[in-house]
Amino acid sequence: MIYTKVSILTTVYNREKYLAACIESVLASTYQDWELIIVDDGSTDTSLAIAKSYEQKDARIKVYVNQTNLGDYPNRNKAASYAKGKYIKYLDADDLIYPRGLEVMVHTMEQFPEAGLGISQKVVEDVKPYPFVMQPKETFKREFLMRGVLGLGPTGTIIRRDVFEKLGGFTGTRYIGDTELWYNIALAYPVVKMEDALIFWRQHDDQEITKGQESFFYLENTFKLKFNTLHKKELPLGAPERQAALKKLKKQFARRVLRLIFINKKPIRAFQIMSRTNFSIIKLCNALT
């Protein structure tokens, strides 16, 4: 069997509670041709010491330390700059990968060499056996007209490194920079859907996505990303599909804004978001009809 090296990228900031388990999950992998690149972003706890203790035990583990705190997406790009593998596989420091996860991901990508991105996610509309490849048109029909297919974090993906580098990596748009990159890849390359249950995504209060949802920037930035993407010339959807997708997007956004006003009791924040997205009261009412 021919193995292809994969670069596992773990960015760390104060994750002493979870980091050892994350690294142990990589060491337990059935796929062994990997390098684990850990980039500490100025942790003030024992995360760096934990990472270095594993580096001393296994030559495939490399630990780097940023001189200044870069933040989430810039640090992900920094980690990718050290990668040497054909594929890059983000594994957040508070997540785990199951023993056969790497093996399935790498071998699946090798079956579909034209694909730029592989995703492990369970979606109700998946009526075909895994794995299967989606061309850009199918990917965005699922994303905008069905339940969505690209709304997952980096841990649930595997990326061709040459594609990542060609597209410039993450742009850094807070809270949705990963989805933004998936959109950019999916516009230019096929996407592979593979079986789910390959990774364990840990949910806790200190996650970046949780902070984004609590601050409501996630709501605003997600709407802007989807709205702008639906107006791109290169989007492989016809006019009727775009119109249907825009109608669905605006209705979902209007409902969430109303929830922000009446359920979350944050009317000022709601009107700030409406102002920054050019979504007037009239547009809100029209979106709900």
Buried (B, 14 or more C-beta within 10 A) or exposed (E): EEEEBBBBBBBBBBBBBBBBBBBEBBBEBEBEBBBBBBBBBBBEBBBBEBBBBBBEEEEBBBBBBBEEEBBBBBBBBBBBEBBEBBBBBBBBBBBBBBBBBBBBBBBBBBEBEEBBBBBBBEBEEBEEEBBBBBBBEBBBBBBBBEEBBBBBBBBBBBBBBEBBBBBEBBEBBBBBBBBBBBBBBBBEBBBBBBBBEBBBBBEEEEBBBEBBEEEBBBBBBBBBBBBEBBEEEEBBBEEEBBEBBBEBBBBBBBEBBEEBBEEEEBEEBBBEBBEEBEBEEEBBEEBEE
